[in-house]
Amino acid sequence: MSGCTIVSIIMGVYGGAMSDRLGRKKLMIFGCLFAIVGYASIGMANSVPVFAFGLLLTSISFSWADVPGRALMSDLLQDQKRRELALQIRYCAINIAAVSGPIIGITIGLNSQKSTFLLTSLSYVPFLLFSLFFVPAGKLVDHKDSDETSDTKMNTWQMCRVILKDNVYVVVLISSILSYLVYSQFDSVLPQYFLMLDSALAVDLVTVVLVTNALTVLVAQLYLVPYFVNTSLEKRITVGVVILAVSQLLFWSNETSSTLWWGACAFVFSVAEAILLPNLSILLDRLAPAHHRGAYLGASTLVMLGLSLGRIIGGALLEWCGKNVFFVMSLLCLCIAFLMLINDKKIKIRLTDS
């Protein structure tokens, strides 16, 4: 699984750069085809190599369908406000899928494990048909500048060097990776901490925090989006990171097994998530030059490193220093806020120029 995450990140950068050169449509079609074959292979696998092959294809499919799809949204919505709203709606839709998907999967999987993956494979057919018949072919962004036209002909490694030289984007990308590292503690380390705290009530506590998180994020976005409409992206992210730091301190200070108290802690965490994560995605999108949007959004898949490393680092810290893992995470949040504050002017200048 870790290897598939790395493959997904690499193919995300490569696929994003390819979509800048060949257009979004071709990559989205290949992404859907890989997903259909990949999930079907997992469902019908009767050996480890076939199962691994299916996992590999699904990893590639995620990068090749998701990254060009995000870039396509930005290409079609040139108006900044509409694009931001679309990305907020996208995050809300992903959360709805994240809540309903496991429930549907578990319900179907109780009767037949294979049919779950086969149905997932079939679910990509409408996406494939949409990509085939409704997504415009070719490039949607005109490159009037000769330098921009030549830039799109760069290979993937040259494109990676261009991104690495973009200091503002790299700072925001590092902040995003660290934010996802902290975020990953919620569904990986926190359940383990509940087992240490009170093994008898661990299941109840996990249920409370997960349900609270799912409901709060979905509802909070409806109110937070209009509330922060006139607030700059940098300030929204800083506010989200500070609230995330507070939630980690609440996790650290709470030694009770009260479901009410842990529900309140999960509520604070969820508000931070609803503010922070979608706005990080919007900022990464805004910083991406139009002629390199696919490659830049492909590079943004590096945030998955935060999710993967967060579970390893968080688990190790929980083993070594117990609940102090949450105190360390709160300090990490303050480091993210500091990074955003010291680069505030550079980010504003970049957003104004774009």
Secondary structure, DSSP 8 states (H G I E B T S, - for coil): -HHHHHHHHHHHHHHHHHHHHH-HHHHHHHHHHHHHHHHHHHHH--SHHHHHHHHHHHHHHHHHHHHHHHHHHHHH--SHHHHHHHHHHHHHHHHHHHHHHHHHHHHHHTT-HHHHHHHHHHHHHHHHHHHHHTS--S-SS---SHHHHHHTT--HHHHHHHHHH-HHHHHHHHHHHHHHHHHTHHHHHHHHHHHHH-TTTHHHHHHHHHHHHHHHHHHHHHHHHHHTTTS-HHHHHHHHHHHHHHHHHHHHH-----HHHHHHHHHHHHHHHHHHHHHHHHHHHHHS-GGGHHHHHHHGGGHHHHHHHHHHHHHHHHHHHTTHHHHHHHHHHHHHHHHHHHTHHHHHHHHHH-
